[in-house]
Amino acid sequence: GAAAGVWGGLVQPGGSLRLSCAASGFSLSNYDMSWFREAPGKGREWVSFINVYGGYTPYADSVKGRFTISRDNAKNVVYLEMSSLKPEDTAVYSCARYRHSYFAGQVSSLDQYNLWGKGTLVTVSS
């Protein structure tokens, strides 16, 4: 299966948007997850991580205090609540499944993930 179902869109600076990542073919409750983003002309950047219980949620400095990651294991969904959006937040956002069944650190490294959602474009513009 693959993580899928990330719905982005167009939002004005200062606005808010919530992304959803619905897992298909596996149970999210067994996996830690992350959100990444890729801005135009830049590499993929880690945004945030959430462990299976939701008790550990580190953030990239660029989004700390503005973004909130959460999960609903019963619904098999991971969320990214984004607020105070800036034009520099414009990017394709993707969810990713952590490859380990235990915490092995390096949550911001691309190679720690073995399943990626298709991604969706979030555009912050007036």
C-alpha positions as CSV (number, residue, x, y, z in Angstrom):
1,G,0.0,0.0,0.0
2,A,0.9,3.6,-0.2
3,A,0.2,6.7,1.8
4,A,-2.1,8.9,-0.2
5,G,-4.7,11.6,0.0
6,V,-2.9,14.8,0.7
7,W,-5.1,17.8,-0.2
8,G,-3.4,21.2,-0.5
9,G,-4.4,24.4,-2.3
10,L,-4.0,28.1,-2.5
11,V,-4.0,30.3,0.6
12,Q,-3.1,33.9,1.3
13,P,-0.2,34.9,3.4
14,G,-1.1,34.7,7.1
15,G,-3.7,32.1,6.3
16,S,-4.2,28.5,7.5
17,L,-4.5,25.2,5.8
18,R,-4.7,21.6,7.0
19,L,-3.2,18.7,5.1
20,S,-4.4,15.2,5.5
21,C,-2.5,12.0,4.7
22,A,-4.7,8.9,4.6
23,A,-2.9,5.6,4.6
24,S,-3.9,2.8,2.3
25,G,-3.0,-0.8,2.6
26,F,-1.4,-0.6,6.0
27,S,-2.2,0.5,9.5
28,L,-0.8,3.9,10.5
29,S,-0.9,2.9,14.1
30,N,2.1,0.7,13.5
31,Y,4.3,3.4,12.0
32,D,6.0,6.7,12.8
33,M,5.4,9.3,10.1
34,S,6.8,12.5,8.8
35,W,5.9,15.4,6.5
36,F,8.3,16.7,4.0
37,R,8.1,19.5,1.4
38,E,9.9,20.5,-1.8
39,A,9.9,24.1,-2.8
40,P,10.3,25.0,-6.5
41,G,14.0,24.7,-7.4
42,K,15.0,23.3,-4.0
43,G,15.5,19.9,-2.5
44,R,13.1,18.0,-0.3
45,E,13.0,19.3,3.2
46,W,11.8,17.6,6.3
47,V,9.0,19.4,8.1
48,S,7.9,17.4,11.1
49,F,7.7,13.9,12.6
50,I,5.2,12.1,14.8
51,N,5.7,8.8,16.6
52,V,2.9,6.2,16.7
53,Y,1.5,7.5,20.0
54,G,1.7,11.2,19.0
55,G,3.9,12.0,22.0
56,Y,7.0,13.0,20.1
57,T,6.6,15.7,17.5
58,P,9.8,17.5,16.5
59,Y,9.6,20.3,13.9
60,A,12.0,22.0,11.5
61,D,13.0,25.5,12.8
62,S,11.4,27.1,9.7
63,V,7.9,25.9,10.8
64,K,8.2,25.7,14.6
65,G,5.4,27.5,16.3
66,R,3.3,27.7,13.1
67,F,2.7,24.1,12.1
68,T,1.2,21.3,14.1
69,I,1.4,17.6,13.3
70,S,-1.1,15.1,14.6
71,R,-2.6,11.8,13.9
72,D,-5.8,9.8,14.3
73,N,-4.8,6.1,14.3
74,A,-8.5,5.0,14.4
75,K,-9.1,6.9,11.1
76,N,-5.7,6.0,9.7
77,V,-4.8,9.6,9.0
78,V,-1.9,12.0,9.8
79,Y,-2.5,15.7,9.7
80,L,-0.4,18.8,9.2
81,E,-2.1,22.0,10.5
82,M,-0.4,25.0,9.0
83,S,-1.0,28.5,10.2
84,S,0.6,32.0,9.7
85,L,1.6,30.8,6.3
86,K,4.3,32.6,4.4
87,P,5.1,32.7,0.7
88,E,8.2,30.7,1.4
89,D,6.0,27.9,2.6
90,T,5.0,27.3,-1.0
91,A,6.0,23.8,-1.8
92,V,4.8,20.3,-2.7
93,Y,4.0,18.6,0.7
94,S,4.3,14.8,1.1
95,C,3.8,12.4,3.9
96,A,6.3,9.6,4.4
97,R,6.4,6.4,6.4
98,Y,9.4,5.8,8.7
99,R,11.1,2.6,7.8
100,H,11.9,1.3,11.3
101,S,9.6,-0.5,13.7
102,Y,11.7,1.1,16.6
103,F,12.9,4.7,17.0
104,A,16.3,4.9,15.2
105,G,16.6,8.7,15.1
106,Q,17.6,10.6,12.0
107,V,14.0,11.6,11.4
108,S,14.9,14.3,9.0
109,S,16.9,12.0,6.7
110,L,15.1,11.0,3.5
111,D,16.7,7.5,3.6
112,Q,14.8,6.7,6.9
113,Y,11.5,6.5,5.0
114,N,10.3,3.7,2.7
115,L,6.9,4.8,1.5
116,W,6.0,8.2,0.2
117,G,2.7,9.8,-0.6
118,K,2.1,11.5,-3.9
119,G,2.3,15.0,-2.5
120,T,0.2,18.1,-3.1
121,L,1.0,21.6,-3.9
122,V,0.5,24.3,-1.3
123,T,0.7,27.8,-2.8
124,V,0.9,30.8,-0.4
125,S,0.2,33.9,-2.4
126,S,-1.9,37.1,-2.4
